[in-house]
Amino acid sequence: MYPSLSKSYKGVFPFNIGTTSFIYPDDYVPNVKMLGPYLENIELLLFESNHTDALPSEKVIGELANLAKDFNLAYNVHLPTDISISSRNPQQQSLAVETINRVAERVAHLSPTTLTLHVPYNETSLDEDDVKRWQERVIKHLAKILANGTPSHLLSIENLDYPFEFLNPIISELDLKICLDCGHLILHGDDIEKFFNTYSAKIAIIHLYGVAKNHFHGALDQLPEKRMASIMKLLAKFNEVVSLEVFSYAHLDASLKFMDTCWRHQQKENGS
């Protein structure tokens, strides 16, 4: 038996609270069965695509759809990270487009809230010409994905380890959404509040987790309370999905309790 969360967090926050499908050392369905009574959204992690059983079967998708109804929850999907639509290799480009299209078609029955995509920047420099060529390549291949039937509002591009401004023309031209990963901003010393305020109209999902000594995806209580308090002030204005992107029960349980405590403190300060 796996340990259960101590309480339901459905309806506690103004946003939809969720976590990943890898909390327990088991498959998608057992994880959703354990998490569904307590959370509002599950991030289906489809990180790998290069082996035959990488994607959930149609049977599993059907079970997940039924569980969504049973628990009144929704899914968001993290697209594979072992592909790159920004690759300079034409074969890799084609493989990435085909893979994303295949995943989008497989999960369509789940009506996911977002499909989150990593768009790597592996150019040799940050020169304007290199950035422009990269942008043109990315737009070309994202347009192919949209032409296959994926709605633009469903695709959210995640901030990574290069200036997010590189993605502005792409997101604007194709009318895409944004996945705000707070951990990436913290690691690189970027301003979360500035990012949120700049792009809030486009943010469809926020990834949140602890970052300590360059270690990603730890429990949220690794963050200083002052930083967490500032994040909670931003989240008070957010009504989309916040995914606690952690990968164990211990980290999830600690994260939810810490977030709940921080939220109550903020409500008390605001006299709510």
N, C-alpha and C positions, 0 to 999 in steps of 0.2 A: 504493500500500500504506500502511495505517495502522500506526503503531508499536504493538507489543504490550507488555503489562506484563511485567516481568522475572521474576516468579515467581508461583506460585499462593498465594493466601491462604486457600484452603479448609482448614478445620480448625485454623487458627492461633489463633483467638480463641474464647472461650467463647460468644460471640454469633455470629450469622450476618452476615457482612460483605457489604455490597453498595454499589451506586452507581446513578446515574441512567442512563436510556436515551439521554442526549444527550451522551455523552463524545466521540464522533466525529461529524463533520459529515455525518451520514447518517441513514437511517431506523432504525426499531426493530430489524428483523431483522439488518442488518449490525452494529449495536452489540452485540446479544446474542451474535452469533457471535464477535466479538472479545473480549468480556468473560467469556463463559460458562466458559471453561477456568480462570479465575483467581478468580472470586468465587462467592458462594453465593446472592445475591439481587439482582435488578434492579428498580429503581424506575421503572416505566413512567409517564412524564410525559405526562399528558393535560390540559395546562393550558388549552387552547383548545377551545371547543365551538361557536363561532358561524359555522363554515363547513362546507360539505357533506362534506369529507374530513377533518374534524378527528379522528375516531376511527379507529383501525386497522380495516381491513376484516376480514371473517370469514376470508378467506384468510390475512391476516397473523397473526391470532389463532391459526389452525391451525399456522402455521409456528413461532410463538413457543411453542406447547404442545409441539411436537416437539423444539425446542431445549432446553426445560426438562428433558425426559427424557434427551436426549443428554448434557447437561452436569451433570445432577443439581443443578439450581438451581430457585429459586422466584421469584415476582414479587410485588411490592407495587405498588399503583396510587395515584398522586396524582391525585385528582379535579380537574375543571376549576376554575380560579380566576377565570374571567370570569362567574361566576354567584354568586348570594347567596340562600341560604334564609332569611336574616335580613332581607331587604329589606322595607321598608314598602309597596312597590308590589305589589299582588296579582298582576299579570301576571308580574313578575319572580320572585315566589315560586313560581308555577306552573311557570315555565320552569326554575327551578333544580331542582325536584323531578323534573320530566320528564327533564331532562338527566342527573341523577345516576342515575335508574332506568335510563335507556338505556345509560349507561356500565357500570353494574353488570351488566346483562344481557349486554353485549358481551364483558366480560372474565371472565364466570363460568367459561368453559371452562378458564381458566388457573389456577383455584383459588388466587386471590391470598391472600397472608397478611394483608393489610390493604387497606382503601380509605381513604385519608387525605383529610380534608375541612377546608377553611378555612371558618370561620364568622365573617364580619366583624361588627364592632361599629361601626355608623355613627350611633348615636344622638347627639342634641345635648348630652347631659349624662351624668354617671355617677350621677344621682339614683336612689334606690331604685325609684321608680315606673317610670322609663324602663327600668331594668335588668329589672324584672319583666315589663314588656310585651314586651321583646326576648326574654326567656327563654321566655315563653309562645308567642311566634311561632315560635321555633326548635324547641321541643318538638313543636309541631303539625306542622311540615313534616318533621322527622326521623321522626316516627311514621308519616307517609305513605310515606316511603322504606322503613322497616322492614316496613310492611304489604304492600309490593310484593314482598317476599321476601328482601331483604338481611338476613342475620343481624346482630344487634346487635354480636356479638363481632368482626365484620368491619370495622365502621366506627370509625375512629380520628379524633378531633378534635384538631387541631394548636393549640398555644399561639401566639397572635399578639401584638398590641401593646396589649392591654387586660388587666385582672386576670383570671387564669385562674379565680379563684373564681366568676366569673360563670357559668362552665360547669359547676360542680360539681353543681347540682341537675339539670341536663340529663343529664349523664353518669350520675349515680346513678339517675335515674328510668328511663332507657332502657337502662341497663346497657351503655354504650358503652365503647370503648377510647380511649387517649390516644396521640397522636404528640407526643413531646417534641422540640421543635426547640431545640437548644442555642444556635444563633446568635441567635435572637430573645431568649432570656434574657440572653445576653451583652450584646447591644446595649442592652437596657433596664436593665442593672445588676442583674438578678435573680440569686438564688442557685440554681445548678444542683443542688447537693447537696441543698438543702432541697426543691426541686421533686421530684427523683428519689425521695427518701426518703418524701415525702408521698404520691406517686401511683404508686409502683413496681408495685403489684399490678395497675394498670390500663394500664401503658405497654406498647404492642405494638410500637412502632417508635421509634427515635431518629434524628433528622436531625443530622448532624455535619459541620462545615465551618469554614474559617477566617473570622474577622471581624477586620478591621483598618481603623481610621479610618472606621467606619461603612460599609465595603464588605462586602457579603454574599457568601457562596458562593465564597470564595477557597480556596487550598490550606490544608490543616490546619496546616501548619508556620508559618502566620502567628500562631497562638496561642502565647503564652508557654509554655515547657516546664513551668513550675510549674502553670499552669492545666490543661494537658493531662494532667499527672500526676494531678491530682485527678479529672479526668474518667475517666481509665483505671481508677482505683480503683473508681469507680461501675460502669463497664462490666464489671469483673471479676465483678460480682454479677448480670449481665444475660445472659439466654440467648435473647433474641428477635432482632430485626433492627436492625442499625445501618447506616444508609444514608449514605454519604459524598455529600452533596448538592452536588456540583460538576459543572461542565459542560464540561470539557476534559480531554484526556489528560494534559497537563502538571500540572494541578491534582490529578487523581486519582493519578497516579504519585507525586507529592510527598507527598500525603496518606497513601497506603498505607505508604510507606517511613517516614514520621514516626511513624505509629501503630505500626508494627511495632517500631521502635526504642524507643518509649516503653513498649510492652508488655514487651519483653525486659528493659528496665531495671527495671520493676516486679517482674517474675518473679524477677530476680536479688536485688532487695531483700528479697523475701519468702522467698528461699531455695528457690524452686521450680526 
